[in-house]
Amino acid sequence: MKSIFLFLIAAGFSSHVFSQTTDSTAIVQVLEKESTTWRSGDTTAHAACWQIEPYSTIIVMPPQGKTFSTAADKILHPAPGTMGKGGTFVNTNYHMSIHGNGALATHDETSTSVGGSVTHTFEVCMLKKISGQWKLTGQIIQVL
């Protein structure tokens, strides 16, 4: 009986770990897609990374200290010339906390513009799982 109980605990733990691994992989994929589509200027694919909620916002903290916030729905309808400037990025140091259909993920991003200038950011991303798909609902970006 004890071995059956231990097996059930192990199976439940394995299932939870598998679910967390599957979710964390899907979250990384949506964050990488969001970075890629912003640079490529693919507004449709970029908007598909987001689920705008009443609480959704994007907060940017540039090094000069003038933090600003913008409504996240502007990500679905960006001002002309803000997307599609090319360049590359590398996201590293992912950490996340996943609880059911909600998640908080952080990562570092190193962006290189077409002209070669490099920008480092620390990003905090709020996500929600909707119909089995992870979507961004908000973001805080600290430019280092």
Number of C-alpha atoms within 10 A of each C-alpha: 6 7 8 9 10 11 12 12 12 12 12 12 12 12 12 12 12 12 14 17 12 11 20 20 11 17 26 19 14 21 19 15 16 20 19 19 20 20 21 16 17 14 17 11 16 21 21 15 24 22 19 19 13 9 9 18 20 19 19 19 17 14 10 8 10 8 12 10 12 12 14 23 19 13 20 17 11 15 9 7 8 11 17 15 13 16 16 16 18 12 19 13 9 15 14 17 13 17 10 11 14 15 21 18 20 20 18 20 20 15 19 16 14 11 8 10 9 13 13 16 19 18 20 21 20 20 25 23 18 11 7 10 14 24 25 26 24 23 21 18 20 18 17 13
